[in-house]
Amino acid sequence: EVQLQASGGGSVQAGGSLRLSCLISGSGFNFDDYVIGWFRQAPGSEREVSSCISSSDRSTYYTDSVKGRFTISSDHAKNTVYLQMNNLRPDDTAVYYCAAKLTRYGSKWYCPRAHSFGMQYWGKGTQVTVSS
């Protein structure tokens, strides 16, 4: 069983920055075996993938709306995945969730398909609010 704990949300003005953290725990967890993703759900909208990372192939994936503004990274020593969010916009307002999937596929293949294939473990969300 893998547990994920997201933190770092808050309220910022447009153009500001936030860094989210996802602490991962669980016996036998190995970064090389998982795709870790950040997903978000805005009010009245479906949950969507934002960014993903996989250590097995050292790849990252970003949905078009966050490319160039968000950076996902991992610190294996701390069992933590980060999402650095810069130049935030009001339409980034959402609850952000981190999730993990045990898979042999890398992030670039799996995450565009995560809506169909699903993620295995989910953390509780953290609220990000961006005001104009």
C-alpha positions as CSV (number, residue, x, y, z in Angstrom):
1,E,0.0,0.0,0.0
2,V,1.3,3.4,-1.0
3,Q,0.3,6.6,0.8
4,L,0.6,10.1,-0.7
5,Q,0.3,13.3,1.2
6,A,0.0,16.6,-0.7
7,S,0.8,20.0,0.8
8,G,1.8,23.5,-0.2
9,G,-1.5,24.9,-1.6
10,G,-2.6,28.4,-0.9
11,S,-3.9,31.7,-2.3
12,V,-1.8,33.8,-4.6
13,Q,-2.4,36.6,-7.0
14,A,-2.1,36.1,-10.8
15,G,1.6,35.9,-11.8
16,G,2.6,34.5,-8.4
17,S,4.2,31.1,-7.6
18,L,3.6,28.1,-5.4
19,R,5.4,24.9,-4.8
20,L,3.4,21.8,-4.0
21,S,4.9,18.8,-2.3
22,C,3.8,15.1,-2.4
23,L,5.3,13.0,0.3
24,I,5.2,9.3,-0.6
25,S,5.3,6.4,1.9
26,G,4.6,2.7,2.0
27,S,6.6,-0.4,2.3
28,G,8.4,-1.4,-0.8
29,F,7.8,1.8,-2.6
30,N,10.4,2.4,-5.3
31,F,10.4,5.4,-7.6
32,D,11.6,3.4,-10.5
33,D,8.4,1.3,-10.5
34,Y,5.9,4.2,-10.5
35,V,4.6,7.1,-12.5
36,I,3.8,9.9,-10.1
37,G,1.4,12.6,-11.3
38,W,-0.2,15.8,-10.3
39,F,-3.9,16.2,-11.2
40,R,-6.2,19.0,-10.6
41,Q,-10.0,19.5,-10.4
42,A,-11.6,22.9,-10.8
43,P,-15.1,23.5,-9.5
44,G,-17.7,22.1,-11.9
45,S,-15.0,20.4,-14.0
46,E,-13.6,16.9,-14.3
47,R,-10.3,16.0,-12.8
48,E,-7.5,16.4,-15.3
49,V,-3.8,15.5,-15.4
50,S,-1.4,18.4,-15.0
51,S,2.1,17.0,-14.8
52,C,3.8,13.6,-14.4
53,I,7.2,12.2,-13.7
54,S,8.7,8.7,-14.1
55,S,12.2,7.8,-12.8
56,S,12.6,4.6,-14.8
57,D,13.0,6.6,-18.0
58,R,13.8,10.0,-16.5
59,S,10.8,11.5,-18.3
60,T,8.3,14.2,-17.5
61,Y,4.9,15.1,-19.0
62,Y,3.0,18.3,-19.0
63,T,-0.4,19.1,-20.3
64,D,-0.4,22.0,-22.8
65,S,-1.9,24.5,-20.5
66,V,0.9,24.3,-17.9
67,K,3.9,23.9,-20.2
68,G,6.6,26.4,-19.6
69,R,5.0,27.4,-16.3
70,F,5.0,24.2,-14.1
71,T,8.0,22.0,-13.3
72,I,7.7,18.6,-11.8
73,S,10.7,17.1,-10.0
74,S,11.4,14.3,-7.5
75,D,13.8,14.0,-4.5
76,H,14.3,10.3,-3.9
77,A,16.1,10.8,-0.6
78,K,13.0,12.6,0.7
79,N,10.5,10.4,-1.1
80,T,8.9,13.6,-2.3
81,V,7.6,14.8,-5.7
82,Y,7.4,18.6,-6.2
83,L,5.3,20.8,-8.5
84,Q,6.8,24.2,-8.9
85,M,4.1,26.5,-10.4
86,N,5.1,29.8,-11.7
87,N,3.2,32.6,-13.5
88,L,0.0,31.3,-12.0
89,R,-3.3,32.3,-13.7
90,P,-6.9,32.3,-12.3
91,D,-7.7,29.3,-14.4
92,D,-5.1,27.3,-12.4
93,T,-7.5,27.5,-9.5
94,A,-8.3,24.0,-8.5
95,V,-7.8,21.3,-5.9
96,Y,-4.5,19.6,-6.7
97,Y,-4.0,15.9,-6.1
98,C,-0.9,13.7,-6.4
99,A,-1.3,10.1,-7.5
100,A,0.8,7.1,-8.2
101,K,0.6,4.2,-10.7
102,L,2.7,1.0,-10.6
103,T,3.5,0.6,-14.3
104,R,6.4,-0.2,-16.6
105,Y,5.4,2.7,-18.9
106,G,7.0,6.1,-18.6
107,S,5.2,9.3,-17.9
108,K,5.0,10.5,-21.5
109,W,3.1,7.3,-22.5
110,Y,1.0,6.8,-19.5
111,C,-0.1,10.2,-18.3
112,P,-2.0,11.3,-21.5
113,R,-3.9,8.0,-21.0
114,A,-4.3,8.3,-17.2
115,H,-7.9,9.3,-17.6
116,S,-8.7,6.0,-19.2
117,F,-6.3,3.6,-17.4
118,G,-6.5,5.3,-14.0
119,M,-4.1,5.9,-11.2
120,Q,-3.7,3.4,-8.4
121,Y,-3.1,5.5,-5.3
122,W,-4.3,9.0,-4.5
123,G,-3.5,11.5,-1.9
124,K,-5.9,14.1,-0.4
125,G,-6.0,17.3,-2.4
126,T,-4.6,20.7,-1.6
127,Q,-6.4,23.8,-2.7
128,V,-4.7,26.4,-5.0
129,T,-6.6,29.6,-5.5
130,V,-5.3,32.3,-7.9
131,S,-6.9,35.7,-7.9
132,S,-6.8,38.2,-10.7
